[in-house]
Amino acid sequence: PPSRNPYDRTRTTGGSSGGSAAAVAAGMVAIAHANDGGVSIRIPASCCGLFGLKPSRGRVSLAPWYGENHGGLVQEHVVARSVRDSAAVLDVLAGMQPGDPYTAPTPARPFADEVGAAPGRLRIAYATRHPHVDPEGGGGMIESHPDCRAAVAHAAKLLESLGHIVEPAEIPTLSDPEWVSRFLTIWVTGTAADLDEVAELLGRPVTEADVEPLTWALAELGRLIGAHAYINAWRWLHAATRRIATFFQTYDLWLTPTVTQPPVPLGTF
């Protein structure tokens, strides 16, 4: 059955770690496991009023089963009620394990010690528009819901009052309509591989009746992707990442809505 938002049980918790977010927001547990490849920690946290952090690649080891997941897109962590709780858990989880293909740089001090520490004067950019892909081809940038824009404006004003430099700025690379197809190439092939792994554990093929319709559709699409398309998608993403990185030679942080509209009613498609 659907995960129901504790603040309004007719609305979504977001996903894909929505059940975890519902449990934490409802007070059933203090923290809950979540992972994030396409915003699956950050969306449920936003929808349920929690704190959600997607760690950098290699920050939390995927040992003993994986070196990386979905080409490095998926990272493991938790959803929590506070920055403090999330940081404390990350201190437990972070670190390299034998055989990991790569790891994130060692932090200067425990993450929990960063909570409340003075960050210095930061240069912060903010934006509220988001990429939109036209099914007929092409794309552009459109505005987020007024509630989401108001939340960004409130955060920007608060950050400015704390002494930081805050100004509007967008990352032009993110308006490229190629993002959706390149991301999906990586994602759907990973979904197909996941179902193959489940089949090995079960000792039988995974059927359409075993999974949700979307999962099955993604896996079927993934089986149509050739090796050259997969490699080309990663090369495109890596090149785009380098273009995005130049933005952070100017700014320390980029403030945006986590989702482009408030939690939608259950059953919305």
C-alpha positions as CSV (number, residue, x, y, z in Angstrom):
1,P,0.0,0.0,0.0
2,P,1.1,3.6,-0.3
3,S,3.2,5.4,2.3
4,R,1.1,8.1,3.8
5,N,2.4,11.4,4.9
6,P,2.0,11.8,8.7
7,Y,1.1,15.5,8.2
8,D,-1.7,14.7,5.8
9,R,-2.4,11.1,5.2
10,T,-4.0,11.9,1.8
11,R,-0.7,13.1,0.4
12,T,2.6,11.4,-0.7
13,T,5.7,11.0,1.4
14,G,7.8,11.3,-1.7
15,G,10.1,8.5,-2.7
16,S,11.7,6.2,-3.0
17,S,12.6,6.1,0.7
18,G,9.1,7.3,1.6
19,G,8.3,4.6,4.1
20,S,11.4,5.5,6.1
21,A,10.5,9.2,6.0
22,A,7.0,8.4,7.3
23,A,8.3,6.3,10.1
24,V,10.7,9.0,11.3
25,A,8.2,11.9,10.8
26,A,5.6,10.0,12.8
27,G,8.0,9.4,15.7
28,M,8.0,5.6,15.3
29,V,11.9,5.7,15.1
30,A,14.6,8.3,15.5
31,I,16.3,7.6,12.1
32,A,15.7,5.2,9.3
33,H,17.7,3.8,6.4
34,A,17.4,5.6,3.1
35,N,19.4,5.7,-0.2
36,D,19.5,8.3,-2.9
37,G,20.2,7.9,-6.6
38,G,17.7,10.4,-8.1
39,V,16.8,12.4,-4.9
40,S,15.3,9.4,-2.9
41,I,16.7,10.7,0.4
42,R,16.1,14.4,-0.3
43,I,12.5,14.2,-1.7
44,P,11.0,12.2,1.2
45,A,12.9,14.4,3.8
46,S,11.4,17.5,2.1
47,C,7.9,16.1,1.9
48,C,7.9,15.0,5.5
49,G,9.7,17.9,7.2
50,L,12.9,15.9,7.9
51,F,16.6,16.4,7.3
52,G,18.0,14.4,4.4
53,L,21.6,14.3,3.2
54,K,22.9,12.4,0.2
55,P,26.6,11.7,1.0
56,S,29.3,12.2,-1.6
57,R,30.3,9.2,-3.7
58,G,32.5,7.0,-1.7
59,R,31.7,8.6,1.6
60,V,29.7,5.5,2.8
61,S,31.0,2.2,1.7
62,L,28.6,-0.2,-0.1
63,A,30.6,-3.2,1.1
64,P,30.3,-6.1,1.2
65,W,28.0,-6.5,-1.8
66,Y,28.9,-3.6,-4.1
67,G,31.7,-1.4,-5.2
68,E,29.3,1.1,-6.6
69,N,25.5,1.1,-7.3
70,H,23.9,2.3,-10.6
71,G,27.2,3.6,-11.8
72,G,27.9,5.6,-8.6
73,L,24.5,7.4,-8.6
74,V,23.2,5.6,-5.5
75,Q,24.5,6.5,-2.0
76,E,23.4,5.1,1.3
77,H,22.6,7.0,4.5
78,V,19.5,7.8,6.6
79,V,16.6,10.3,7.0
80,A,16.6,12.0,10.4
81,R,14.8,14.7,12.4
82,S,17.9,16.9,12.7
83,V,21.3,17.8,11.1
84,R,22.8,16.7,14.4
85,D,21.3,13.2,14.2
86,S,22.3,12.8,10.5
87,A,25.9,13.9,11.2
88,A,26.2,11.5,14.2
89,V,25.1,8.6,12.0
90,L,27.4,9.6,9.2
91,D,30.4,9.5,11.6
92,V,29.5,5.9,12.2
93,L,28.9,4.9,8.6
94,A,31.6,6.9,6.8
95,G,34.9,5.3,5.8
96,M,36.5,3.1,3.2
97,Q,36.3,-0.7,3.4
98,P,38.8,-3.2,1.8
99,G,38.1,-3.5,-1.9
100,D,36.2,-0.3,-2.4
101,P,37.0,1.2,-5.9
102,Y,37.3,4.7,-4.5
103,T,36.6,6.8,-1.4
104,A,35.7,10.4,-0.5
105,P,38.4,12.6,1.1
106,T,38.8,12.1,4.9
107,P,37.0,14.8,6.8
108,A,39.1,17.3,8.8
109,R,37.1,16.5,11.9
110,P,34.0,14.4,12.9
111,F,30.8,15.5,11.1
112,A,29.1,15.9,14.5
113,D,31.6,18.6,15.4
114,E,30.5,20.6,12.3
115,V,27.0,21.1,13.8
116,G,27.0,24.6,15.2
117,A,30.5,25.4,14.1
118,A,31.1,28.8,12.5
119,P,31.4,28.3,8.7
120,G,32.9,31.7,8.0
121,R,31.3,34.1,5.5
122,L,29.9,32.1,2.6
123,R,29.0,33.1,-0.9
124,I,25.6,31.5,-1.5
125,A,23.6,31.5,-4.8
126,Y,19.9,30.7,-4.9
127,A,17.5,29.8,-7.7
128,T,13.9,28.7,-7.9
129,R,13.5,27.8,-11.6
130,H,13.9,24.2,-12.7
131,P,14.5,22.3,-15.9
132,H,11.5,21.3,-17.9
133,V,11.6,18.7,-20.7
134,D,9.0,19.0,-23.5
135,P,7.8,15.5,-24.6
136,E,7.9,16.9,-28.1
137,G,11.6,17.7,-27.8
138,G,13.6,20.5,-26.4
139,G,13.3,22.0,-22.9
140,G,13.7,25.1,-20.8
141,M,13.4,26.5,-17.3
142,I,10.1,27.0,-15.5
143,E,9.2,28.4,-12.0
144,S,8.5,26.3,-9.0
145,H,5.3,26.4,-7.0
146,P,4.8,29.7,-5.0
147,D,5.2,27.8,-1.7
148,C,8.6,26.5,-2.7
149,R,9.7,29.9,-3.9
150,A,8.6,31.4,-0.6
151,A,10.6,28.8,1.3
152,V,13.8,29.6,-0.7
153,A,13.2,33.3,-0.1
154,H,12.9,32.7,3.6
155,A,16.1,30.7,3.8
156,A,18.0,33.2,1.7
157,K,16.9,36.1,3.9
158,L,17.9,34.1,7.0
159,L,21.3,33.3,5.5
160,E,21.9,36.9,4.6
161,S,21.0,38.0,8.2
162,L,23.7,35.7,9.4
163,G,26.3,37.6,7.4
164,H,26.6,35.5,4.3
165,I,26.7,36.9,0.7
166,V,23.5,35.8,-0.9
167,E,22.5,36.5,-4.5
168,P,20.4,34.9,-7.3
169,A,22.3,32.7,-9.8
170,E,21.5,29.7,-12.0
171,I,23.7,26.9,-13.4
172,P,23.2,27.1,-17.2
173,T,24.3,23.5,-17.8
174,L,21.3,22.2,-15.9
175,S,18.8,23.5,-18.5
176,D,20.2,21.0,-21.1
177,P,17.3,18.6,-22.1
178,E,19.9,15.8,-22.5
179,W,20.0,15.3,-18.7
180,V,16.8,13.2,-18.6
181,S,17.8,10.7,-21.3
182,R,21.4,10.4,-20.1
183,F,20.3,9.9,-16.5
184,L,17.6,7.4,-17.5
185,T,20.1,5.4,-19.6
186,I,22.1,4.8,-16.4
187,W,19.1,4.3,-14.2
188,V,17.1,1.8,-16.3
189,T,20.2,-0.4,-16.9
190,G,20.8,-0.5,-13.2
191,T,17.2,-1.5,-12.5
192,A,17.5,-4.4,-15.0
193,A,20.7,-5.5,-13.3
194,D,18.9,-5.3,-9.9
195,L,16.1,-7.6,-11.0
196,D,18.7,-10.0,-12.4
197,E,20.4,-10.1,-9.0
198,V,17.1,-10.7,-7.2
199,A,16.4,-13.6,-9.6
200,E,19.7,-15.2,-8.5
201,L,18.7,-14.8,-4.8
202,L,15.3,-16.3,-5.5
203,G,16.5,-19.1,-7.7
204,R,13.9,-18.2,-10.3
205,P,13.2,-15.4,-12.8
206,V,11.6,-12.3,-11.5
207,T,8.2,-11.8,-13.2
208,E,6.0,-8.8,-13.8
209,A,3.8,-9.8,-10.9
210,D,6.7,-9.6,-8.5
211,V,7.3,-5.9,-8.8
212,E,5.5,-2.6,-9.2
213,P,4.6,-1.6,-12.8
214,L,7.1,1.2,-12.9
215,T,9.9,-1.0,-11.8
216,W,9.1,-3.6,-14.4
217,A,8.9,-0.9,-17.1
218,L,12.2,0.5,-16.2
219,A,13.9,-2.9,-16.2
220,E,12.4,-3.8,-19.6
221,L,13.7,-0.5,-21.0
222,G,17.1,-1.1,-19.5
223,R,17.4,-4.4,-21.3
224,L,17.2,-2.4,-24.6
225,I,20.2,-0.2,-23.8
226,G,23.4,-1.2,-25.5
227,A,26.9,-1.0,-24.0
228,H,27.9,1.9,-26.2
229,A,24.8,4.0,-25.2
230,Y,25.6,3.3,-21.5
231,I,29.2,4.4,-21.9
232,N,28.3,7.5,-23.9
233,A,25.8,8.4,-21.2
234,W,28.5,8.3,-18.5
235,R,30.9,10.3,-20.7
236,W,28.2,13.0,-21.2
237,L,27.4,13.1,-17.5
238,H,31.1,13.4,-16.5
239,A,31.6,16.3,-19.0
240,A,28.5,18.0,-17.6
241,T,29.7,17.6,-14.1
242,R,32.9,19.4,-14.9
243,R,30.9,22.3,-16.3
244,I,28.8,22.4,-13.2
245,A,32.0,22.4,-11.0
246,T,33.1,25.7,-12.4
247,F,30.0,27.3,-10.7
248,F,31.4,26.3,-7.3
249,Q,34.7,28.1,-8.0
250,T,32.5,31.2,-7.4
251,Y,30.0,30.0,-4.9
252,D,30.2,27.8,-1.8
253,L,26.6,26.7,-1.8
254,W,23.6,26.7,-4.1
255,L,20.2,27.0,-2.5
256,T,17.1,25.7,-4.4
257,P,13.8,24.0,-3.7
258,T,14.2,20.3,-3.0
259,V,11.0,19.6,-4.9
260,T,9.2,21.9,-7.3
261,Q,5.8,21.7,-5.6
262,P,4.3,20.7,-2.2
263,P,3.5,16.9,-1.6
264,V,0.9,15.8,-4.2
265,P,-2.2,13.8,-3.3
266,L,-1.8,10.0,-3.3
267,G,-2.6,8.6,-6.7
268,T,-1.4,11.6,-8.7
269,F,0.3,10.7,-11.9
